[in-house]
Amino acid sequence: MKKISVLVFALFAAAGIAADAGAQALSGTLKKITETGAITVGHRESSIPFSYLDDKQQPIGYAMDLCMKIVSAVKAELRMPNLKVNLQPVTSGNRIPQLQAGNIDIECGSTTNSVERQKQVSFGPTYFVINVTAAVKKASGIKQLADLNGKTISTTSGTTSVPLLKRYEKTRNVNIREIYGKDHAESFLLLSQDRSAAFVMDDILLAGQIASARNPGDFIIIPESLRQEPYSMMLRKDDPQFKALVDRTIGAVMKSGEI
């Protein structure tokens, strides 16, 4: 009897050690999630149609739908069906610092995967490709990007449009004055109120802002591109476990034909 008790104790002890080893094997974001019992999703407020607030002030959109699939995968991977999901709004200007500081665990918006940003953060698979261009008022007479010479344009701070505009000015020898909105809604408002002659941004985001405007017929998108760019979920750098989960999840969604 004593031998059986010792054996049972040894088995339970071994199981405990194995469980501890499994927990210790987790690293980065997945470890943080198990320790806090929550995952924090960073979202945008006006990145239509990817990540924006609905009439009830809840984040919705294409990127948010994909992010929720990642959240479901995390719940399954960690066996935490009741995992708490926190939703944290971010802007173009603070999304990278918020991720690096651990205030969010993944950013689900309309973020370009660029070489420059890869020095600070990591990215999941590309899920959409856009062209950076400009929206103008139809009555302005502006037909191409060169027509912006000598004019004031708006764009959103912290986006790739900012360095693209600087490069365009230098290479094309044009003079453009930039003013910045804190988000895409504010940048579009500057155009709507004639405080800027154009809003330079990703074509799909421009289309989203125009579609939600009171007078969408007053605006057009210039059929010319500054550059083509890929959208990806933004993750913390040097976090291979979480990145592998994100890559698998988005890859499975793509393979299924859902997107």
DRENGU-80182 format. One record per residue (C-alpha): residue in one letter; y negated, z, x negated. Coordinates in Angstrom, 2 decimals. Layout:
BEGIN
+------+---------+---------+---------+
: resn :      yy :      zz :      xx :
+------+---------+---------+---------+
:    A :       Y :       Z :       X :
...
+------+---------+---------+---------+
//
This chain:
BEGIN
+------+---------+---------+---------+
: resn :      yy :      zz :      xx :
+------+---------+---------+---------+
:    M :    0.00 :    0.00 :    0.00 :
:    K :   -2.31 :    0.93 :   -2.84 :
:    K :   -1.56 :   -2.41 :   -4.53 :
:    I :   -2.47 :   -4.29 :   -1.33 :
:    S :   -5.74 :   -2.36 :   -1.00 :
:    V :   -6.64 :   -3.15 :   -4.58 :
:    L :   -5.82 :   -6.82 :   -4.01 :
:    V :   -7.94 :   -6.98 :   -0.84 :
:    F :  -10.82 :   -5.29 :   -2.64 :
:    A :  -10.53 :   -7.76 :   -5.50 :
:    L :  -10.58 :  -10.70 :   -3.12 :
:    F :  -13.70 :   -9.45 :   -1.35 :
:    A :  -15.37 :   -8.75 :   -4.68 :
:    A :  -14.55 :  -12.25 :   -5.89 :
:    A :  -15.96 :  -13.72 :   -2.68 :
:    G :  -19.13 :  -11.72 :   -3.18 :
:    I :  -19.48 :  -12.93 :   -6.74 :
:    A :  -18.91 :  -16.52 :   -5.62 :
:    A :  -21.54 :  -16.16 :   -2.92 :
:    D :  -24.00 :  -14.73 :   -5.42 :
:    A :  -23.24 :  -17.56 :   -7.81 :
:    G :  -23.85 :  -20.08 :   -5.03 :
:    A :  -27.18 :  -18.46 :   -4.22 :
:    Q :  -28.15 :  -18.44 :   -7.87 :
:    A :  -27.22 :  -22.11 :   -8.14 :
:    L :  -30.05 :  -22.97 :   -5.77 :
:    S :  -33.37 :  -23.73 :   -7.40 :
:    G :  -36.89 :  -24.81 :   -6.59 :
:    T :  -37.78 :  -25.44 :   -2.97 :
:    L :  -34.29 :  -24.79 :   -1.55 :
:    K :  -34.19 :  -21.40 :   -3.26 :
:    K :  -37.67 :  -20.59 :   -1.95 :
:    I :  -36.61 :  -21.51 :    1.58 :
:    T :  -33.54 :  -19.25 :    1.47 :
:    E :  -35.63 :  -16.37 :    0.17 :
:    T :  -38.43 :  -16.71 :    2.73 :
:    G :  -36.36 :  -17.89 :    5.69 :
:    A :  -38.89 :  -20.64 :    6.35 :
:    I :  -39.92 :  -24.15 :    5.37 :
:    T :  -43.58 :  -25.14 :    5.48 :
:    V :  -44.39 :  -28.74 :    6.36 :
:    G :  -47.79 :  -30.10 :    5.37 :
:    H :  -49.19 :  -32.56 :    7.89 :
:    R :  -52.36 :  -34.53 :    8.52 :
:    E :  -54.64 :  -34.29 :   11.53 :
:    S :  -55.86 :  -37.88 :   11.89 :
:    S :  -53.52 :  -40.18 :    9.95 :
:    I :  -52.62 :  -42.28 :   12.99 :
:    P :  -49.80 :  -43.35 :   13.52 :
:    F :  -48.04 :  -41.38 :   10.77 :
:    S :  -49.20 :  -37.78 :   11.06 :
:    Y :  -51.83 :  -36.68 :   13.56 :
:    L :  -52.54 :  -34.20 :   16.33 :
:    D :  -51.70 :  -35.02 :   19.93 :
:    D :  -53.59 :  -33.83 :   23.02 :
:    K :  -51.93 :  -30.43 :   22.66 :
:    Q :  -52.98 :  -30.20 :   18.99 :
:    Q :  -49.40 :  -30.58 :   17.82 :
:    P :  -48.61 :  -32.82 :   14.82 :
:    I :  -46.73 :  -36.00 :   15.73 :
:    G :  -46.17 :  -39.45 :   14.26 :
:    Y :  -43.81 :  -41.65 :   12.28 :
:    A :  -43.93 :  -39.53 :    9.12 :
:    M :  -43.52 :  -36.33 :   11.13 :
:    D :  -40.38 :  -37.73 :   12.79 :
:    L :  -38.90 :  -38.44 :    9.36 :
:    C :  -39.90 :  -35.00 :    8.13 :
:    M :  -38.13 :  -33.33 :   11.02 :
:    K :  -34.95 :  -35.13 :    9.98 :
:    I :  -35.40 :  -33.63 :    6.52 :
:    V :  -35.89 :  -30.19 :    8.11 :
:    S :  -32.64 :  -30.67 :   10.05 :
:    A :  -30.87 :  -31.63 :    6.81 :
:    V :  -32.20 :  -28.48 :    5.12 :
:    K :  -30.91 :  -26.33 :    7.99 :
:    A :  -27.47 :  -27.92 :    7.66 :
:    E :  -27.39 :  -27.77 :    3.85 :
:    L :  -28.37 :  -24.10 :    3.71 :
:    R :  -26.46 :  -23.17 :    6.88 :
:    M :  -29.65 :  -21.77 :    8.38 :
:    P :  -29.77 :  -23.13 :   11.97 :
:    N :  -32.54 :  -20.70 :   12.90 :
:    L :  -34.73 :  -21.61 :    9.93 :
:    K :  -38.40 :  -21.06 :   10.75 :
:    V :  -40.56 :  -24.18 :   10.50 :
:    N :  -44.23 :  -23.63 :    9.65 :
:    L :  -46.71 :  -26.47 :   10.18 :
:    Q :  -49.70 :  -26.48 :    7.83 :
:    P :  -52.56 :  -29.01 :    8.10 :
:    V :  -53.69 :  -30.58 :    4.83 :
:    T :  -56.32 :  -33.12 :    3.82 :
:    S :  -56.38 :  -35.94 :    1.29 :
:    G :  -58.35 :  -33.66 :   -1.00 :
:    N :  -56.16 :  -30.54 :   -0.91 :
:    R :  -52.62 :  -31.84 :   -0.28 :
:    I :  -51.58 :  -31.90 :   -3.96 :
:    P :  -53.00 :  -28.43 :   -4.81 :
:    Q :  -51.40 :  -26.99 :   -1.64 :
:    L :  -48.01 :  -28.39 :   -2.67 :
:    Q :  -48.30 :  -27.23 :   -6.27 :
:    A :  -49.34 :  -23.73 :   -5.17 :
:    G :  -46.30 :  -23.42 :   -2.90 :
:    N :  -48.36 :  -23.24 :    0.28 :
:    I :  -46.40 :  -26.21 :    1.63 :
:    D :  -42.89 :  -27.36 :    0.72 :
:    I :  -43.20 :  -31.03 :    1.65 :
:    E :  -46.15 :  -33.21 :    2.65 :
:    C :  -45.61 :  -35.54 :    5.57 :
:    G :  -48.61 :  -37.77 :    6.05 :
:    S :  -49.76 :  -41.10 :    4.70 :
:    T :  -49.55 :  -40.51 :    0.97 :
:    T :  -49.31 :  -43.31 :   -1.57 :
:    N :  -46.69 :  -42.95 :   -4.29 :
:    S :  -48.77 :  -43.85 :   -7.35 :
:    V :  -48.08 :  -43.61 :  -11.08 :
:    E :  -51.10 :  -41.33 :  -11.48 :
:    R :  -49.86 :  -38.91 :   -8.81 :
:    Q :  -46.36 :  -38.87 :  -10.31 :
:    K :  -47.87 :  -36.92 :  -13.21 :
:    Q :  -48.52 :  -34.05 :  -10.78 :
:    V :  -45.91 :  -34.32 :   -8.02 :
:    S :  -42.69 :  -36.06 :   -7.05 :
:    F :  -41.91 :  -38.42 :   -4.17 :
:    G :  -39.11 :  -39.31 :   -1.81 :
:    P :  -38.08 :  -42.90 :   -1.00 :
:    T :  -40.67 :  -45.41 :    0.19 :
:    Y :  -40.74 :  -45.55 :    3.99 :
:    F :  -43.73 :  -47.85 :    4.57 :
:    V :  -45.86 :  -50.34 :    2.61 :
:    I :  -49.55 :  -50.94 :    3.32 :
:    N :  -52.50 :  -53.01 :    2.13 :
:    V :  -55.80 :  -51.37 :    1.23 :
:    T :  -58.64 :  -53.26 :    2.92 :
:    A :  -61.71 :  -52.59 :    5.07 :
:    A :  -62.65 :  -52.23 :    8.72 :
:    V :  -66.11 :  -53.44 :    9.74 :
:    K :  -68.04 :  -53.96 :   12.93 :
:    K :  -67.47 :  -57.41 :   14.37 :
:    A :  -71.20 :  -57.97 :   14.75 :
:    S :  -71.90 :  -57.17 :   11.08 :
:    G :  -71.08 :  -60.67 :    9.86 :
:    I :  -68.94 :  -59.23 :    7.05 :
:    K :  -65.95 :  -61.53 :    6.55 :
:    Q :  -64.64 :  -60.62 :    3.09 :
:    L :  -64.78 :  -57.79 :    0.57 :
:    A :  -67.40 :  -59.60 :   -1.51 :
:    D :  -69.78 :  -59.29 :    1.45 :
:    L :  -69.89 :  -55.53 :    0.83 :
:    N :  -72.09 :  -56.05 :   -2.24 :
:    G :  -75.24 :  -53.96 :   -1.90 :
:    K :  -73.91 :  -52.06 :    1.11 :
:    T :  -72.79 :  -48.51 :    1.83 :
:    I :  -69.11 :  -48.05 :    2.61 :
:    S :  -67.15 :  -45.01 :    3.71 :
:    T :  -63.74 :  -43.88 :    2.56 :
:    T :  -61.78 :  -40.64 :    2.57 :
:    S :  -62.03 :  -38.30 :   -0.40 :
:    G :  -58.86 :  -37.75 :   -2.40 :
:    T :  -57.33 :  -41.13 :   -1.51 :
:    T :  -56.35 :  -44.03 :   -3.77 :
:    S :  -59.11 :  -46.08 :   -2.14 :
:    V :  -61.67 :  -44.25 :   -4.28 :
:    P :  -60.47 :  -45.48 :   -7.72 :
:    L :  -59.66 :  -48.89 :   -6.22 :
:    L :  -63.26 :  -49.29 :   -5.11 :
:    K :  -64.54 :  -48.24 :   -8.54 :
:    R :  -62.31 :  -50.84 :  -10.18 :
:    Y :  -63.36 :  -53.52 :   -7.68 :
:    E :  -67.04 :  -52.87 :   -8.43 :
:    K :  -66.44 :  -53.14 :  -12.16 :
:    T :  -64.25 :  -56.25 :  -12.15 :
:    R :  -66.25 :  -58.16 :   -9.52 :
:    N :  -69.67 :  -57.02 :  -10.77 :
:    V :  -70.76 :  -55.82 :   -7.33 :
:    N :  -72.78 :  -52.80 :   -6.32 :
:    I :  -71.33 :  -50.62 :   -3.58 :
:    R :  -72.49 :  -47.17 :   -2.52 :
:    E :  -69.70 :  -44.86 :   -1.38 :
:    I :  -69.89 :  -41.97 :    1.05 :
:    Y :  -66.85 :  -39.83 :    1.75 :
:    G :  -65.28 :  -38.35 :    4.85 :
:    K :  -63.07 :  -35.28 :    4.63 :
:    D :  -60.45 :  -37.11 :    6.70 :
:    H :  -59.90 :  -40.56 :    8.19 :
:    A :  -61.46 :  -39.65 :   11.53 :
:    E :  -64.68 :  -38.63 :    9.80 :
:    S :  -64.72 :  -41.74 :    7.59 :
:    F :  -64.29 :  -43.95 :   10.67 :
:    L :  -67.04 :  -42.03 :   12.46 :
:    L :  -69.42 :  -42.94 :    9.63 :
:    L :  -68.68 :  -46.61 :   10.35 :
:    S :  -68.96 :  -46.13 :   14.11 :
:    Q :  -72.39 :  -44.53 :   13.73 :
:    D :  -73.58 :  -47.31 :   11.37 :
:    R :  -73.93 :  -44.87 :    8.49 :
:    S :  -71.61 :  -47.18 :    6.58 :
:    A :  -71.06 :  -50.92 :    6.77 :
:    A :  -67.31 :  -50.64 :    6.24 :
:    F :  -64.47 :  -48.13 :    6.11 :
:    V :  -62.16 :  -48.91 :    3.20 :
:    M :  -58.64 :  -47.57 :    3.71 :
:    D :  -55.00 :  -48.55 :    4.33 :
:    D :  -54.71 :  -51.30 :    6.94 :
:    I :  -52.31 :  -49.38 :    9.20 :
:    L :  -54.60 :  -46.33 :    9.23 :
:    L :  -57.61 :  -48.52 :   10.00 :
:    A :  -55.69 :  -50.05 :   12.89 :
:    G :  -54.82 :  -46.58 :   14.15 :
:    Q :  -58.45 :  -45.46 :   14.11 :
:    I :  -59.62 :  -48.64 :   15.84 :
:    A :  -56.94 :  -48.35 :   18.53 :
:    S :  -58.07 :  -44.83 :   19.38 :
:    A :  -61.79 :  -45.72 :   19.42 :
:    R :  -63.78 :  -45.89 :   22.66 :
:    N :  -64.70 :  -49.49 :   21.92 :
:    P :  -61.90 :  -51.00 :   19.80 :
:    G :  -63.14 :  -54.53 :   20.42 :
:    D :  -66.22 :  -53.80 :   18.32 :
:    F :  -64.22 :  -53.61 :   15.09 :
:    I :  -62.17 :  -55.97 :   12.93 :
:    I :  -60.06 :  -55.54 :    9.79 :
:    I :  -60.86 :  -57.85 :    6.88 :
:    P :  -57.78 :  -60.02 :    6.06 :
:    E :  -58.08 :  -59.36 :    2.33 :
:    S :  -56.31 :  -56.73 :    0.25 :
:    L :  -57.47 :  -54.61 :   -2.66 :
:    R :  -53.87 :  -53.64 :   -3.38 :
:    Q :  -50.48 :  -53.12 :   -1.75 :
:    E :  -49.21 :  -49.53 :   -1.84 :
:    P :  -46.02 :  -47.62 :   -0.84 :
:    Y :  -45.95 :  -44.48 :    1.32 :
:    S :  -43.56 :  -41.63 :    0.47 :
:    M :  -43.01 :  -37.97 :    1.29 :
:    M :  -44.63 :  -35.82 :   -1.39 :
:    L :  -42.54 :  -33.11 :   -3.08 :
:    R :  -42.99 :  -30.66 :   -5.92 :
:    K :  -42.37 :  -32.02 :   -9.39 :
:    D :  -39.19 :  -31.11 :  -11.31 :
:    D :  -37.26 :  -30.08 :   -8.20 :
:    P :  -34.09 :  -32.24 :   -8.37 :
:    Q :  -32.09 :  -30.38 :   -5.68 :
:    F :  -34.69 :  -30.79 :   -2.95 :
:    K :  -35.51 :  -34.35 :   -3.99 :
:    A :  -31.82 :  -35.28 :   -3.80 :
:    L :  -31.65 :  -33.88 :   -0.24 :
:    V :  -34.78 :  -35.81 :    0.79 :
:    D :  -33.50 :  -39.02 :   -0.81 :
:    R :  -30.11 :  -38.69 :    0.92 :
:    T :  -31.70 :  -37.97 :    4.29 :
:    I :  -34.20 :  -40.84 :    4.27 :
:    G :  -31.55 :  -43.15 :    2.82 :
:    A :  -29.16 :  -42.29 :    5.66 :
:    V :  -31.86 :  -42.95 :    8.27 :
:    M :  -32.59 :  -46.34 :    6.71 :
:    K :  -28.91 :  -47.23 :    6.49 :
:    S :  -28.42 :  -46.33 :   10.15 :
:    G :  -30.98 :  -48.95 :   11.17 :
:    E :  -33.14 :  -46.34 :   12.85 :
:    I :  -36.10 :  -47.50 :   10.73 :
+------+---------+---------+---------+
//
